Amino acid sequence: MRFIFLIYFLKLFNEARTYENIALNKPASQQYTQYTFYGTFDAAHAVDGYKSNLDVEGGQCTLSDYGRSSSKWQVDLEGVLSIDHISIHYATNNTLWDTKGDTLSTFLGFSLYVSNTTTKEDWVLCFKDTFYTRDTIPNPLNISCRLSGRYVIYYNNRTHFPLPAGYSYYAFNELCEVEVYGCLNASYDGDNCSTSCHQNCLDGRCDVMDGTCLGCIQGYTGSTCDTGCNTIVIMIYFYGKHNVFMYMIYLINC
């Protein structure tokens, strides 16, 4: 039994370590950066690879401004990349992460989005916290997010009252590290990210694990877009006094 468990553990370990942190040292920005005599809580702190000091004032974390109803942080992956999962290391002020922690309330209720643009209407929801409480939210938090996109957005708001129990009155982001694990190009192989998506995948995008296309180019269907659609051509003729006009209608059935 121990032998089987060890094999399973090693399998999970090998699969997990093949994905790279594709957000590391990438350009980051945030809404309403906090400025204090401790310095600037720059958005880049959340993608600099440092997470040994989870004190919000320890120089390794971001912090948004006080008294806001919303907070947004984002990282630019500098290309449309395939994502498997995202790991968030939230500020603890180097105290025990339990119900008494003073940063728990600002973590609750956040959302993660993935997008190819910075336009909010284009954001695709990856995760929305509607169930964690001060007793249950873990830190760090690993979130499955098998999407493709250029921007990963962390968003929180305090606009719908009454707020759930345990939520902070204002919205903050106190992020110490956001790690986005996936492939550095439009590939999907779970072992080494070396197998390209099928050529018929829309925009060359597919699931990072199993290669399922996230859309097909016109004329193809199926999970990997390798099945051609049925095309029906209807020709209509109109006869004039001296000319014949022909119209062709294409009906594509997928």
C-alpha positions as CSV (number, residue, x, y, z in Angstrom):
1,M,0.0,0.0,0.0
2,R,2.9,2.4,0.9
3,F,4.5,1.5,-2.4
4,I,1.4,2.4,-4.4
5,F,1.0,5.6,-2.5
6,L,4.6,6.6,-3.2
7,I,4.2,6.0,-6.9
8,Y,1.0,8.1,-6.9
9,F,2.8,10.9,-5.0
10,L,5.8,10.9,-7.3
11,K,3.4,11.0,-10.3
12,L,1.7,14.1,-8.9
13,F,5.0,15.6,-8.1
14,N,6.4,15.1,-11.5
15,E,3.3,16.5,-13.2
16,A,3.2,19.5,-11.0
17,R,6.9,20.5,-11.5
18,T,6.7,20.4,-15.2
19,Y,4.7,23.7,-15.3
20,E,6.6,26.9,-15.1
21,N,5.6,30.0,-13.1
22,I,4.9,32.0,-16.3
23,A,4.1,35.2,-14.2
24,L,7.5,35.4,-12.6
25,N,9.0,38.9,-13.1
26,K,6.3,39.8,-15.7
27,P,4.9,43.4,-15.8
28,A,2.2,43.9,-13.1
29,S,0.0,46.8,-12.1
30,Q,-2.7,47.5,-9.6
31,Q,-5.5,49.9,-8.9
32,Y,-4.9,52.4,-6.0
33,T,-1.4,51.6,-4.9
34,Q,-0.8,52.4,-1.2
35,Y,2.1,54.8,-0.4
36,T,3.4,55.1,3.1
37,F,6.7,55.9,4.9
38,Y,7.5,52.2,4.6
39,G,7.7,52.7,0.9
40,T,5.7,51.8,-2.1
41,F,3.7,48.6,-2.1
42,D,4.3,48.1,-5.8
43,A,2.4,45.6,-7.8
44,A,5.6,43.9,-9.0
45,H,6.2,42.6,-5.4
46,A,3.6,39.9,-6.2
47,V,5.5,38.4,-9.1
48,D,9.1,38.9,-7.9
49,G,9.5,35.4,-6.6
50,Y,9.9,36.4,-2.9
51,K,7.5,35.1,-0.4
52,S,9.6,34.4,2.7
53,N,8.3,37.5,4.5
54,L,4.5,37.7,4.5
55,D,4.4,40.8,6.6
56,V,2.6,43.4,4.4
57,E,5.3,45.9,5.4
58,G,8.2,43.5,4.8
59,G,9.0,44.6,1.3
60,Q,7.7,41.5,-0.5
61,C,3.9,42.2,-0.7
62,T,1.5,44.6,-2.5
63,L,-1.1,46.7,-0.7
64,S,-3.9,48.8,-2.2
65,D,-5.1,52.1,-0.9
66,Y,-7.4,52.3,2.1
67,G,-11.0,53.3,1.9
68,R,-11.8,51.9,-1.6
69,S,-14.8,49.9,-2.7
70,S,-12.9,47.9,-5.2
71,S,-9.3,46.7,-5.7
72,K,-7.7,45.2,-8.8
73,W,-4.2,43.7,-9.4
74,Q,-3.1,42.2,-12.7
75,V,-0.1,40.6,-14.4
76,D,0.7,40.8,-18.1
77,L,2.0,37.4,-19.3
78,E,3.2,39.2,-22.4
79,G,1.5,36.7,-24.7
80,V,-1.6,34.4,-24.8
81,L,-0.3,31.5,-22.7
82,S,-1.9,28.2,-21.5
83,I,-2.6,28.2,-17.8
84,D,-3.1,25.2,-15.5
85,H,-3.4,26.6,-12.0
86,I,-2.7,29.7,-9.9
87,S,-1.2,29.9,-6.4
88,I,-1.9,32.9,-4.2
89,H,0.3,33.7,-1.1
90,Y,-1.6,36.3,0.9
91,A,-0.1,38.6,3.6
92,T,-0.3,37.2,7.1
93,N,1.8,39.9,8.9
94,N,3.9,36.8,9.9
95,T,1.2,35.7,12.4
96,L,-0.6,32.4,12.6
97,W,-3.2,32.1,9.8
98,D,-6.3,31.5,11.9
99,T,-9.6,33.2,12.6
100,K,-7.8,36.0,14.5
101,G,-5.6,37.0,11.5
102,D,-6.1,40.7,10.6
103,T,-5.8,40.1,6.9
104,L,-8.3,37.3,6.6
105,S,-11.2,39.7,6.1
106,T,-9.6,41.4,3.1
107,F,-8.9,38.1,1.3
108,L,-12.5,36.9,1.4
109,G,-14.8,37.3,-1.6
110,F,-12.1,37.8,-4.3
111,S,-12.3,36.8,-7.9
112,L,-9.7,35.6,-10.5
113,Y,-10.1,36.4,-14.2
114,V,-8.2,35.6,-17.3
115,S,-8.3,37.8,-20.4
116,N,-6.6,38.6,-23.7
117,T,-7.2,42.4,-23.2
118,T,-7.4,44.8,-20.3
119,T,-11.1,45.6,-21.1
120,K,-13.3,44.4,-18.3
121,E,-16.0,43.1,-20.7
122,D,-13.4,40.6,-22.0
123,W,-12.6,39.1,-18.7
124,V,-13.3,35.4,-18.3
125,L,-14.0,34.2,-14.8
126,C,-11.7,31.6,-13.4
127,F,-12.7,31.6,-9.8
128,K,-15.1,33.5,-7.5
129,D,-15.0,33.1,-3.8
130,T,-18.6,32.8,-2.5
131,F,-18.1,30.1,0.2
132,Y,-14.9,30.7,2.2
133,T,-15.1,32.1,5.7
134,R,-12.5,33.3,8.2
135,D,-12.5,29.7,9.5
136,T,-12.0,27.9,6.1
137,I,-10.0,30.1,3.6
138,P,-6.5,28.5,3.2
139,N,-3.2,30.3,2.6
140,P,-1.5,29.7,0.3
141,L,-4.5,29.0,-2.0
142,N,-4.1,26.9,-5.1
143,I,-6.8,27.3,-7.8
144,S,-7.3,25.3,-10.9
145,C,-7.7,27.6,-13.8
146,R,-7.3,25.8,-17.1
147,L,-7.7,28.7,-19.5
148,S,-5.5,30.6,-22.0
149,G,-5.0,34.3,-21.9
150,R,-2.5,37.2,-21.6
151,Y,-3.7,38.9,-18.4
152,V,-4.5,37.3,-15.0
153,I,-6.6,39.7,-12.9
154,Y,-7.1,39.5,-9.1
155,Y,-10.2,41.5,-8.2
156,N,-12.2,42.2,-5.0
157,N,-15.0,44.6,-4.2
158,R,-17.2,45.7,-1.4
159,T,-20.2,47.1,-3.2
160,H,-23.1,44.8,-2.3
161,F,-24.3,45.4,1.2
162,P,-24.9,43.8,3.7
163,L,-21.6,42.1,3.4
164,P,-21.2,38.4,4.5
165,A,-20.0,37.9,8.0
166,G,-16.2,38.3,8.4
167,Y,-15.7,40.5,5.3
168,S,-13.7,43.7,5.6
169,Y,-15.7,46.9,5.0
170,Y,-13.3,48.1,2.3
171,A,-11.7,46.2,-0.5
172,F,-8.0,45.5,-0.4
173,N,-5.4,43.4,-2.1
174,E,-2.5,42.3,0.2
175,L,-0.8,39.9,-2.2
176,C,2.7,38.7,-1.4
177,E,3.0,36.3,-4.4
178,V,0.8,35.3,-7.3
179,E,2.2,32.3,-9.2
180,V,0.6,31.4,-12.5
181,Y,1.6,27.9,-13.6
182,G,1.3,26.8,-17.2
183,C,3.1,26.6,-20.5
184,L,5.2,29.3,-22.1
185,N,3.6,28.7,-25.5
186,A,0.4,27.4,-27.0
187,S,1.0,23.8,-26.0
188,Y,-0.7,21.3,-23.8
189,D,1.4,18.2,-23.0
190,G,1.1,17.6,-19.3
191,D,4.6,16.2,-19.0
192,N,6.7,18.8,-20.7
193,C,4.5,21.3,-22.5
194,S,6.1,20.3,-25.9
195,T,3.1,19.1,-27.9
196,S,1.5,21.8,-30.0
197,C,-2.3,22.4,-30.0
198,H,-4.1,21.0,-33.1
199,Q,-3.7,23.4,-36.1
200,N,-7.5,23.8,-36.2
201,C,-7.8,25.2,-32.7
202,L,-9.1,28.7,-32.7
203,D,-6.1,31.1,-32.2
204,G,-4.0,28.1,-31.5
205,R,-5.5,27.7,-28.0
206,C,-6.2,24.5,-26.2
207,D,-6.5,23.0,-22.7
208,V,-3.1,22.8,-21.0
209,M,-3.7,19.2,-19.8
210,D,-5.5,17.2,-22.5
211,G,-5.2,19.4,-25.6
212,T,-8.9,20.0,-26.0
213,C,-9.4,23.1,-28.2
214,L,-10.9,26.1,-26.6
215,G,-12.7,26.8,-29.9
216,C,-12.4,25.8,-33.6
217,I,-11.6,27.7,-36.7
218,Q,-14.5,27.9,-39.1
219,G,-15.3,24.6,-40.9
220,Y,-14.1,22.3,-38.1
221,T,-15.6,20.8,-35.0
222,G,-14.8,18.2,-32.3
223,S,-12.8,18.3,-29.1
224,T,-9.6,18.8,-31.0
225,C,-11.2,20.4,-34.1
226,D,-10.1,17.6,-36.4
227,T,-13.6,16.8,-37.8
228,G,-14.7,18.8,-40.9
229,C,-18.1,20.3,-40.9
230,N,-20.7,19.4,-43.6
231,T,-21.0,22.1,-46.2
232,I,-24.2,22.4,-48.3
233,V,-24.1,24.7,-51.3
234,I,-27.4,26.1,-52.6
235,M,-27.3,27.7,-56.0
236,I,-30.1,30.1,-57.0
237,Y,-30.5,31.3,-60.6
238,F,-32.4,34.5,-61.6
239,Y,-33.1,35.0,-65.3
240,G,-33.3,38.5,-66.6
241,K,-34.1,39.7,-70.1
242,H,-30.5,39.6,-71.2
243,N,-28.6,38.1,-68.2
244,V,-28.6,35.2,-65.8
245,F,-27.7,35.9,-62.2
246,M,-26.5,33.2,-59.9
247,Y,-26.3,33.3,-56.1
248,M,-24.5,30.7,-54.1
249,I,-25.5,30.1,-50.4
250,Y,-23.2,28.1,-48.2
251,L,-24.7,26.3,-45.2
252,I,-22.2,24.9,-42.8
253,N,-23.5,22.2,-40.4
254,C,-21.3,21.4,-37.4
